[in-house]
Amino acid sequence: MNFDLTPEQDQLRDAVRTLGRKYGHSYFVEKAKAGEHTTELWHEAGRLGYLGVNIPTEYGGGGGGITELAIVCEELAAAGCPLLLLVVSPAIAATVINKHGTDEQRKRHLPGLADGSRKIVFAITEPEAGSNFHRLGTVARRDDDDWLLSGRKCYISGVDEAQHVLVVARTEDSATGKLRPALFIVPTDAPGLECSKLDMEILSPENQFLLYLDDVRLPADALVGESLDAGLPALFSGLNPERITVAAMGAGTGRYAIERASGYTATRKVWGGRSIGSHQGVAHPLAHAAVQVELARLMIYRAASLYDAGRDLEAGVSGNMAKYAAGEAAALAVDTAVQVLGGAGMTTEYGVATLLGAVRAGRIAPVSREMILNFVAQHVLGQDKSY
Ligand SMILES: Cc1cc2nc3c(=O)[nH]c(=O)nc-3n(C[C@H](O)[C@H](O)[C@H](O)COP(=O)(O)OP(=O)(O)OC[C@H]3O[C@@H](n4cnc5c(N)ncnc54)[C@H](O)[C@@H]3O)c2cc1C
C-alpha cells in the first residue's frame, strides 16, 4: 500500500498551488462581486495544461487521469479559488466525450476542452424530476435525420460562459416507461434554446441558469456516441469524475479555511500574552475540522485511484462516500473558521464567510447528502429502497 503521490503528481500539485496563489481568494471574490468570471485564471490554467490533465495527449491533454484533475481542483480551491466549472467541463464533459463520443466528437471538442478555449457545461437537473432522474421530462425525438429537443432544466452552471451544453434527455419511444437516456452536445446559441439567470445566494463567479428547450433542432451527430445505446453508459461515466472532483474542491476549500483561521488564531491575543489558539475551545474545533478534511482527502484519492484503475463499481462507492465526507468537512471547516475568527470571520477581508454559500451548496449539489446516504444504505448495507 502506498499513500504517496508520484513525483509527477507532486510537481503538478506544487505548480497548481503556485498558480492558485498568484490569483488568490481576493481575485475570486472581486470577480464574483463584479459579476465577472475568472477568465484570466481559467485561460492561464489552460495554457499551462492543468485543465486538460485528464484528456489524452493525442487531443492536446496531459494524458493523466481523474487523480490529476482532482489535484488541480483541490489545489486551486486550497488557494481560495474553487472553480466549479472544472467539475462540469473537464471532469464530466471531457470524460463523457472521450469515453463514449464518436471519433469526430473527440476531435472536435477535446482539444478546446484541454486548452481551456472551450467550455461544455452539463444539464441534467429538471424542476419536476429533481433528484429522481428516472423522471426526466426533456424529450428528444427524431425529425428525419435531425433531433428535436424539448424540455426544461434548472440550476445549470456556467451556461453564459460555455459554447456547448451537454443535455441529458430521454428518447421519445420510451413509452414502456423504461428510462432511455440520451446525451446531446447542444450549442448554447442554438435557436430554441433560451436561458435565464437564477439569483443564487452564493458568492461565486459562476452563475446558475434555467434552460428552456423549445424544439431545439440538432443534427444527427449532436447525439453523443454512435447510437442511442451509448446513452446510459455515457451518463454514468460522468458521475464518478463529477463526485471525485467536486469532493476535491470541497477538501481544498476546507484546507483554505483552516489555514486562514489557524494563521489568525496563532497570533491573535486578547487575554494578556496568550494567543486565542492556545485555548482549547478555539484550537480543538479547528483541529477537529482538520481531521475531517484529511479523512475526506484520503477517501478522495482512494476513489480517484480506483477510478483510474478502471474499477468503476468500487470507485462509485468510494466516490460517493468521498463526496459526502468532503461536503460535510468543507462546511464544518468554513463554519469553524468563521467562528474562531470572531468578527473578522464575517468580513470580506479575511475571506472565509465569502465561502459559506458555496460550501452549503456542496451538501446539496451535484448530489445531495441524503441521496448518497440512500446509495450507501442500499448498495453497501443491503437495505431496501424506500422510494
Ligand atoms: C450551486 C449549484 C450548482 C448546480 N449546478 C448544476 C449543473 O451544472 N447541472 C445540473 O444538472 N444541476 C446542477 N445543480 C442542481 C443539483 O444537482 C440539484 O440541486 C441536486 O441534485 C438536488 O436536486 P433538487 O434541487 O431538485 O432537490 P430535490 O430533489 O427537490 O430534493 C430536495 C431535498 O429533498 C431530499 N430528498 C429528495 N429525495 C429524497 C429521498 N428519496 N430520500 C431522502 N431525501 C430526499 C434531497 O436530498 C434534498 O435535500 C446545481 C445546484 C446548485 C445548488
The ligand as a Tripos MOL2 file, in Angstrom:
@<TRIPOS>MOLECULE
LIG
   53    58     1     0     0
SMALL
NO_CHARGES

@<TRIPOS>ATOM
      1 C1        -24.7990   25.8090   -6.9340 C.3       1 LIG1
      2 C2        -25.4790   24.7230   -7.7030 C.ar      1 LIG1
      3 C3        -24.9870   24.3650   -8.9500 C.ar      1 LIG1
      4 C4        -25.6310   23.3730   -9.6940 C.ar      1 LIG1
      5 N1        -25.1660   23.0900  -10.9510 N.ar      1 LIG1
      6 C5        -25.8160   22.1560  -11.6950 C.ar      1 LIG1
      7 C6        -25.3950   21.8900  -13.0400 C.ar      1 LIG1
      8 O1        -24.4280   22.4830  -13.5480 O.2       1 LIG1
      9 N2        -26.0910   20.9810  -13.7720 N.ar      1 LIG1
     10 C7        -27.1620   20.3140  -13.2600 C.ar      1 LIG1
     11 O2        -27.7360   19.4960  -13.9700 O.2       1 LIG1
     12 N3        -27.5950   20.5440  -11.9860 N.ar      1 LIG1
     13 C8        -26.9460   21.4440  -11.2010 C.ar      1 LIG1
     14 N4        -27.3900   21.7060   -9.9140 N.ar      1 LIG1
     15 C9        -28.5530   21.0060   -9.3940 C.3       1 LIG1
     16 C10       -28.2450   19.9750   -8.2920 C.3       1 LIG1
     17 O3        -27.6030   18.8560   -8.8460 O.3       1 LIG1
     18 C11       -29.5750   19.6390   -7.6070 C.3       1 LIG1
     19 O4        -29.9740   20.8040   -6.8890 O.3       1 LIG1
     20 C12       -29.4670   18.4500   -6.6810 C.3       1 LIG1
     21 O5        -29.2340   17.2700   -7.4030 O.3       1 LIG1
     22 C13       -30.7620   18.2750   -5.8500 C.3       1 LIG1
     23 O6        -31.8920   18.2830   -6.6690 O.3       1 LIG1
     24 P1        -33.1330   19.2550   -6.3190 P.3       1 LIG1
     25 O7        -32.5760   20.6060   -6.0780 O.co2     1 LIG1
     26 O8        -34.1590   19.1210   -7.3710 O.co2     1 LIG1
     27 O9        -33.6720   18.7270   -4.9410 O.3       1 LIG1
     28 P2        -34.9370   17.7670   -4.6890 P.3       1 LIG1
     29 O10       -34.7860   16.5100   -5.4860 O.co2     1 LIG1
     30 O11       -36.1710   18.5520   -4.8150 O.co2     1 LIG1
     31 O12       -34.6990   17.4010   -3.1610 O.3       1 LIG1
     32 C14       -34.9190   18.3360   -2.1000 C.3       1 LIG1
     33 C15       -34.3890   17.7460   -0.8120 C.3       1 LIG1
     34 O13       -35.0430   16.5000   -0.5480 O.3       1 LIG1
     35 C16       -34.0890   15.4690   -0.4030 C.3       1 LIG1
     36 N5        -34.5900   14.2200   -0.9930 N.ar      1 LIG1
     37 C17       -35.1800   14.0590   -2.2160 C.ar      1 LIG1
     38 N6        -35.4770   12.7750   -2.4250 N.ar      1 LIG1
     39 C18       -35.1010   12.0980   -1.3160 C.ar      1 LIG1
     40 C19       -35.1400   10.7140   -0.9130 C.ar      1 LIG1
     41 N7        -35.6310    9.7760   -1.7080 N.pl3     1 LIG1
     42 N8        -34.6240   10.3880    0.3030 N.ar      1 LIG1
     43 C20       -34.0880   11.3440    1.1230 C.ar      1 LIG1
     44 N9        -34.0200   12.6480    0.7880 N.ar      1 LIG1
     45 C21       -34.5150   13.0210   -0.4040 C.ar      1 LIG1
     46 C22       -32.8480   15.9500   -1.1490 C.3       1 LIG1
     47 O14       -31.6920   15.3280   -0.6610 O.3       1 LIG1
     48 C23       -32.8890   17.4390   -0.8880 C.3       1 LIG1
     49 O15       -32.2890   17.7080    0.3630 O.3       1 LIG1
     50 C24       -26.7610   22.7030   -9.1510 C.ar      1 LIG1
     51 C25       -27.2440   23.0650   -7.8930 C.ar      1 LIG1
     52 C26       -26.6250   24.0620   -7.1720 C.ar      1 LIG1
     53 C27       -27.1770   24.4450   -5.8160 C.3       1 LIG1
@<TRIPOS>BOND
     1     1     2 1
     2     2     3 ar
     3     2    52 ar
     4     3     4 ar
     5     4     5 ar
     6     4    50 ar
     7     5     6 ar
     8     6     7 ar
     9     6    13 1
    10     7     8 2
    11     7     9 ar
    12     9    10 ar
    13    10    11 2
    14    10    12 ar
    15    12    13 ar
    16    13    14 ar
    17    14    15 1
    18    14    50 ar
    19    15    16 1
    20    16    17 1
    21    16    18 1
    22    18    19 1
    23    18    20 1
    24    20    21 1
    25    20    22 1
    26    22    23 1
    27    23    24 1
    28    24    25 2
    29    24    26 1
    30    24    27 1
    31    27    28 1
    32    28    29 2
    33    28    30 1
    34    28    31 1
    35    31    32 1
    36    32    33 1
    37    33    34 1
    38    33    48 1
    39    34    35 1
    40    35    36 1
    41    35    46 1
    42    36    37 ar
    43    36    45 ar
    44    37    38 ar
    45    38    39 ar
    46    39    40 ar
    47    39    45 ar
    48    40    41 1
    49    40    42 ar
    50    42    43 ar
    51    43    44 ar
    52    44    45 ar
    53    46    47 1
    54    46    48 1
    55    48    49 1
    56    50    51 ar
    57    51    52 ar
    58    52    53 1
@<TRIPOS>SUBSTRUCTURE
     1 LIG1         1 GROUP 0 **** ****
